[in-house]
Amino acid sequence: MYEVFADLHVHIGRSEKNKPIKITAARSLNFANIAKECSDRKGINIAGVIDCASPYVIEDIENFLKTGEAYEIQDGGIIYKDKVCIILGSEIETSETGINGHCGSAHNLCYFPYLKDIKGFSKEMSQHIKNITLSSQRADISAYELIDIVEKYNGILIPAHCFTPHKSFYGNCTDRLEKIFKEKYNKILAIELGLSSDTNLADNISELEEKTFLTNSDAHSLPKIAREYNKMLVEEISFQEIV
């Protein structure tokens, strides 16, 4: 076992062809630059890039793999220069029936082992999202429904920045995650706390006692990568090992 550092929530601002992905993110945030920033400057061993369901980003990943600088591994993930494991993810905004019946919305981080999986996920989610090319777009389904689609493509779902006032479950939709996920709640392995939340307070919520807590940068620019990160003990760097 050895220690690694993981930032599992990094956005893409523009594609290599300058197509907009995350409107509020820097233009320099593309797939190749994230890999290089993690490897050369930040010492991040595992990076979760959460805009990979965009067809523009999928095209960039395919071209990046052709350069020979990166390759997919059997246990999931893309290895860059034998130093960084990139996990392919997608941030999806779901439509929820919130507290007192009011409509709310929340972000979900969906992670997948292989490029073929996120390509399949992207194709299916394009039926539920008006513009699949852009990041964090609102879907016409709930997280309860989304988790089945994620699992169909061998992925896992993690509620994103759970306590922020906007676009989160506790901050915007519910006082209990179990009300959202119901009998599927045991499939939620972890939650992302978010930059503004307190680990000790979160640990006092009874339904979170057995959940792993993650904290990530939610980077909208290259310098913000690893402003918060996770320290893990692993035997190797891969999707399966992280899970």
N, C-alpha and C positions, 0 to 999 in steps of 0.2 A: 504494500500500500504506500502511496505517496500523496503529498498535498498538492492540490491545484486550485486555481482561482477561476471562477465562472461568473460572467455577466450575461444573463439570459434574456435581456430585453434591450435590444439595440435596433433602432429604426434605420430605414434607408430613405434618403431624401430624394435622390434622382437616380434613374437608371444610367447605364453607360452611354446611352444615346440621348441623355438629358430629358427623358420623360419623367414627369412628376410622379412620385410615389407617396411620400409623406410631405404634404404641402408645407408644414411648419418646421421641417427638418432641413439641415444644410445640404446644399447641392453636392458637397464633397463626400457626403455619406452614401457611398455605393458599396456593392458587395466586396469588390476587390480591395478597396481602401480600408474597409472594416477589418478584413483579414490581416492586412499589413499593419494597421494601427495596433491591433491586439498582439501581434507577433513582435513587432520591432520597438514599440514604445511603451505599451501598457503592461506587458507580462501576463496577459489574460490567456489562459490555456483553453477555455471553453467559452464560445460566444454564441448566444442565441439571437439569430437575426429574424425578426418577427414580421417582416414584410415579404416573405418568400412566396406567398400565394399569388402575387401580382405576376401576370404573364411576362411583363417586361423584366422583372427580376429573375424569373425562371430562365429566360433567354440569356441573361447575364451569367447566371450560374453555369449553364451549359457551355457557354463560351469560356468561362473561367476554368472549367475542368479540362477543356481542350488545350489549354496552355501548358499543362503538365505540372503546374505549381501546386495543384490540389487534386485530391482523388477521394472517392467514396470508399468507406470501409464496411466490412461485413456486418459489424454490430451497430451500424447506423452512424451518420455524421459524415462531414467532409473534412479531411485533414489537409491543412495548409502548411507546407514546408516542414512537415513532421513535428510541428510545434503547437498548432492551434486546431482544435476541433470545432467546426462550425455546425451548430444545430439549426436545422431549417424549421422556421416557425411562422405563424400567422396570428396577428391580433385581430379578433373579430368582436364587433359590438353587437350584442344581442338585445332583443326586445323583451322586457320583463314586466309582469304585473307586480307592481311594488306594494309598499305598505299602504293599507287602507284602499287597495284597489287601483291606486294611481299608476299610470304607466311610467316605467323607468327604463334605463338602459345601463348596460355594464360591459366592460371589456374582458375578454377571455384570451389567454395565451395558449395557442395550440401548437404543439411540437411534434415533428415527424422524423422517422429515421432515415428515409431515403428520398431522393429527388422524385422518383416515380410516385411516391405516396403523396407528396405535396402537390404534384401535378394533378393527380386524381382529385384531391381535396379542392384545389382551385377550380377545376371544371365543374364539380358539383355545387360549390358555393356560389358560382356565377349565376345559378338559378335563384339564389336567395339575396344577392347583393346587386344593386343597380350598376355599380362601377367596380369590378373586381381588380382593376389596375391600381386603384388607390388604397392606401393603408387605412386600417381601422374603420372600415365602412360598416354602416349599420345593416345587419341582416334582418330578414323578416321572420326569424325564428328565435326561440328562447334558448338559453344555455342548456336546459333540460333536453331539448331536441338536438342541439349542436354536438353534445358529447357523443351521441350515437354516430354522427357523421365523422367525427374525429377518430373514433375507435375503428370505424370501417376502413380507414386508411392507416391503421397501426399507430395512431398518435395518442397523445395524452393531453388533457385540458387542465389548465391551472388558472383560477380566477386572478385577474390582474389588479394590481394596486388597490387591494380590497377596501381600504378605508378612506380613499380620497373622496372629497365631496361630490365630484362629478364622474360619471362613467365607471362606477364601481358598485359592487353588490351591497356592502355594508353602508357605504356613503350615500347611495342613491336608490336602493331597491328594497332591502330587506333587513331584518334584525337577526335572521338565521339563514345560513347557506342551505341548511337541510330543507327549508321551505322551497328553495329554488330547484335543488337537484333531487329531492325526495329519495326514492329507493336507490338512486344512482350515486348518492353522496359518498359511498365508500370507494367510488372510482376516482374521486378527487384526492390525489396523493399529496398535494401541497398547495399553499396559497402564496401569492406575492403580496408582501405587506404594503409596499409603496414607500416613497421617499418621506412622506410626512407621518408615518405611523410609528408606534412604540411597541417593541417586541414584548415587553413585560405585560403591558396592558392587553395585547392580543392574546397572550398566553392564559389570561384569566377567563377567556370565553370558552365555555365547556366543550362546545362542538369542535374546537380547534386543538384540543389536547393531543390528538394523535396525528395531526397534520404537520408536515415539514413547512417551515417558514423560509421563504426566499426573499432576498432584497437585491434589486437590480438598478441599473442606472437610468433606464428609460431614455437612453441617449438620443438627442436630436442633433448632435454635432459630434465630430470626432473627438474633441477634447473632453466631452462629457462621458465617454466610454470609461467604465470602471470607477465612476464617482461613488457608486456603491456596488458591491459584488459579494459573491458567496465563496467561502473556503470549504473545500470538500476533500475527503480522503477517498481515493480511487485506486483500482488496480491497473486501469488504463483509461484513456479518454475516448469515449464513444457514447452514442445515444443510450444504449442499453445499460451501460455502467452508471450513467447519470440517473436514470430511472431507478 
